């Protein structure tokens, strides 16, 4: 994201047309990493980063403490190990890019 001179929109998927905390935390984490390279003019982004900064030391415990609905639903399915893996930073080097029709694996270099 920081190597290209393009506008960036972080679109959180949500759940059943509702905001969810895990998407907001991810947006906040991304913003926290790239904000020095971008002009941020969106209160929603600032709220997302603020929430991420509150949770970043232990996101799993934060979601557990806040009784996050989707987190709770996945825990009820016995997916704690999957959740913990999903909360691990920097375990993939792939950037998905929307090409106008679908998500594709993108390059992290300027093209």
N, C-alpha and C positions, 0 to 999 in steps of 0.2 A: 504493500500500500504506500509506503513512504518513498519508494523508488520511482514512482510514476507521478506525473503532475496532473492528476485527475481528481475531480470531486468524488467524494466517497459518501455513500449512504449506508448506514447500518440498519437493516430492516429486521426487527425482531419478529419471529414467527408467532409467538404467543401460543395460546391453547384455547381452542373453541371460541375464537374472537375476543379473547381476554388477554390482558397483560399478564406475563408471568415473570417471576423473579429470576429464574435461571437465565433467560434470554437477556434480561436487563443487566445482570451481573456480567455476562459475556460482553455485551456492548460497552459496559463501563471498563472492563479489563482492556479491551481493544483500544478504546479512547485513551486510557491511561498510558498505553505504550506508544501511541502515535501522535498525540496532541501537539507535541512540539513542532511537528511538520505541517500542521493544518490550522486553519482558522476555524474555530468551533463557535457557531452562532445558533445554538439550540439548547434550550433549557432541559429538554428530555435527556440529551447527552450528558449534561452536567449532573443531573439527578442520577443517571446510570453510573457515572464515575464515582459520585459520592457514595452510592450504595456499595460499589465494588471496594472502595477504600475502607469502608467499615468491615467488609467481609473477608478481604484478601488473605489475612493470616490463617484462616481456617474456614473456607467456604462451605465445606460439608457441615461443620458445626453450626454455622450461621443459618443455613437452610433448615437444619434440624431444629434449632432454637426458635426460628420464626414459623415453624410448622408449615413450610411451603407446600402447597397442594400437590403439585406435580412430583416433587421430591417424595412426599409422603406416599403417593400412589405407586411410584416405582419401588420404594422401600417395601411396600406391602406385597409386591411381586417377588421380593427376595433379591433385588438387584443392587445391593449395597456396593459390591465389588465393581460393578459396571459404573455406578455413579461416581465412586472414588476415582476410577480411571478417567472418566469424562471430565473430572475437575482438575486433572493434571495438566499443568502448563507445558507447552513446547514439546509435545510428544509426536508431532507430525509436521512435516515440512511442505505441505500441500496447501495451495490457496485456490479455493473455488471461485470461479468468475462466471457471472451471468452473461451469456453471449447474445442475449436478446430473445432467446427461445428456451434455453436450458442452462443448468449449471455444468461447467466443464472444468477440468483440471487446468489451472493457469500457471504461467511461468512467473517467478518472482523477479525476473530481470526485465528491463525495458525492452519492448519489442516494437 
